[in-house]
Amino acid sequence: MSRTVLVTGGNKGIGRACAERFAADGHRVIVTGRDEAALAAVVAANPGVEPLAFDVTDEAAWAGLDVDIDILVANAGIAESAPVQKTTLEQWRRIQEVNVTGVFLGVRRVLPGMRERQWGRIVAVASAASHHGVRYASAYAASKHAVLGLGRSVAAEVAGTAVTANCVCPGYVKTQMTERSVERVASVTGRGQEQARAAIEGMQPLGRLVEPEEVADAVAYLAGERAAAVNGQSIILDGGGVQQ
């Protein structure tokens, strides 16, 4: 059955892989993002995907969304790094606003319709960092812990209905966000970029970066009919470094 899917931050990385996967499966797919050129590139490569220039932190934008959403993939997120004592309040607020409030606003907007139609899937893209502390990324790790807690709380509220809420929690993924991490490691440590990338890859049991398509596969499973019994869970994709 074809569903209407909204993928936030669907113009790059994990979000784009999710959008392409759902489109290939025959669903109606709407992708949001603030980078209109990147949105246009997704649409050009995937005819039928609908772009929506959108700021997930804008409450009024969510209120104005006039489409019934069956599947919400809350993927939009940002990352910045700094030691705790050097993390500014502005950085802290910016990360929480995008990574947590953006998910909350989306869930709050789509959940009533899902409950009314008696079917829905909410999948939030959290992080392996939602399960442990991360040096020099306290604001990011805290935001992802919050996303996981939000997802589990929503799941508790919808338990017993045909609506589910789950999280996927990848480690380092082959995305532009990770490339920025590579650049930061290289600049701070004086290593070359290849050495910095190898160091990040070595932090995962996989010994490599997770592919965006691997995350999209997990999202598609949680969003599907066969995952009706899965609610309030997190799927960690890092090769076994974090075990629940």
N, C-alpha and C positions, 0 to 999 in steps of 0.2 A: 504494500500500500504506500502510495506517495504521501509524504508529510511535508509540512512547511518548516524549514530549518533556518534559524538565525544564528550566524557565527560572528561573534564580536571579534574585532581584530583579525578579520578574515582576509586581509590583503597581503599578509606575509607569513612565512614560517609555518608554525603549527596550524594557525587559523586557515591559511590558504590550503594546506594539505587536507584539512577537514572539509573545507568547502568543496574541493575537487572530489573527494571521496563521496560525499553525499550527492553531489550532482551526478556522478557516475552511476550511483545507485538509483537514480531516477526521481530524486526528491526536488522540490522547489527550494532553492537556496538563496538566502539573502546574506550578503556579507557587509559588515560595517568596518569603518576605519576613518582615520582623520587624514590619511595620505591619499588624496584623490587620484594621483597618478598611479599609485600602486593598486588602487581599486580598479582603475581602468585596465591595468595589465591583467588582473585576474579575470575580468569579464571578457577581455579579448581572447584569452586562452581557453575560456570555458563559456561558450555561448549559452545563454539561458540563466546564468548566475546573475542575480540582481544586486547592484551596488547601492550602498546607502552611506553617504558621508555622515558621520555620527560621532559624537563624543559620549562615551559611556558614563561619564561623570555628570552629565547634564540631565537633571531630573525632568525638565520640561521636554527634552527630546524623547525620553522614554514615554512620558505621558501622551505625546503626540503620535506614537507608533500605532498605526491603525491596521495592523495585520495580526491575524490570529496565529500565534506561534505554537507549533507542536513540539519542536525540539529546540532548546536553547543550548548552544555551546558557548559558555562564558569564558572566552579565551583571552580577551584584551588584557595586556599587562605590560608593566615596565620594570626595569631593574637598574639599580645604581649601587655602587659599593663604596664603603668607607668604614673605618673603625668606628665603634660606637661613639667614642668621645669626639669624633670629627663629623658625625652625621648631624646635619643641620635640621632644625625643626621644619624648614621648608621642604627638604628632601623627604623627611619622614611623612609629612602630610601629603605630599604629591604621590608617593608610592602607595600609601593607604587609600587615597582617593581613587586612583585608577584600579588598583588590584583588588580592593575589597568593596568599596562603595559602588564601583561600576558593576560588580557582580550582584550585590544586594539590590540595586535599582532594577537590573534586568530580571532577576528572579521575582521581585515584587510585582513587576509589570506583567509577566507572562503567566504566573502561577494561577490567578483566579480563572483565566480562560481554560487552562489545562484541567483544573478541577471541575469546571462546568461541563466541559466536553468529555470528562472522565477518561482522559488519556494525556500523558505528557512525559517528556524526558528532559531533565536538567543535568547537563554535564559541565562541570567547572574544571578548567585546566588549572590545577594548583602546581605543585612541584614536589620533588623528593625533599626539598627544603621545608615542606610542611610537616615533616616527621622528625626533624633534628635541627640543631643549631648550625649556623654557618658563619664562620669567621668573616668579618668585614662586609657582612650583608645582613645586619640585624633588621633593618627596616623591611627588606625584601622577605626574609624568612618569617618575620612576624606577620606580614601581610598574607603569606601563603598558609601559615597556621590558621589565620582568621578565615580564609576561604574554605579550608577543610572543616573548620568548626561550623561555619555557616551552612555548608552542604549537608553535614550530618544533622544539624538542627532542622533544616527543611525536610530532610528525609524522615525525621521523627514525626513531623507534622502531617506528612502525606502518607504515612504507613497505613496499609490497608486499602489504599486507593490504587488506581491504575497509573498514578504519577510516581516517578522515581527521581531521586536526586543523588548523584554520585560525583566523584572527582577522579581525574587522572593526574598522576603525580610523576612526571618524567624527571630524570636527571638532566644532565647537559645535552641539549638537542642541537643538531646542525642547523642553526638559524643565525640571522643577523645579530640577535641579542647575544648569542654565545660568541660570535666573532668580536663583538665589542668587549666581552670579558677577556678574550684572548689579547686584545690590544691593551687593555688595562694591565693585565699580568705582565705583558712584555715591557710596558713603560715603567712599571713600578720595580720590576726585578732586573731590568736590563737584558733580559733574554731576547732572543730572536722570536719572531711570531711562531715559527714552526715548533720551537722548543716550548713556548708558552702553550700552544695548542696541545702538544703531546702531554704536558703536565696536567692539563684539564682532562684530557681523555683518560689518563692514567688514574684519575680519581674515581673512575667508575669500574666495577668488575668487568664490564663489557670490553674495556680497553679501547673504546671508541665512543664517538658521539652517537646519541640516539637519532634515528632518522625521523623527520616530521611525519612521514607516512606510517611509521610504527605507532606513533601517538594517535594518529587519525584512525587507525584500525581499532585501537582500544575505545576511542570515543564512539565509533560507529557501533561497536558491540553493545556498549552501555545504552545507546540510543535505540537499539533494536527491540523487536518483539521478544526475542529469546532471552532478553535480560530483565524480564518483568519481575523476577524474584530477587534481583540485585538492587539494593537500596541502602543508602548511607555508607557506601564503601569507597575505598580509594584503591586504585590500581597503580602500583609503583612500577615505573619503567626505568630501571637503572642497572639491570643485570644481577640484582641481588645484594646491592650494598646496604639497602635499607630493608629490614624485614619487620613486618608487623607482628 
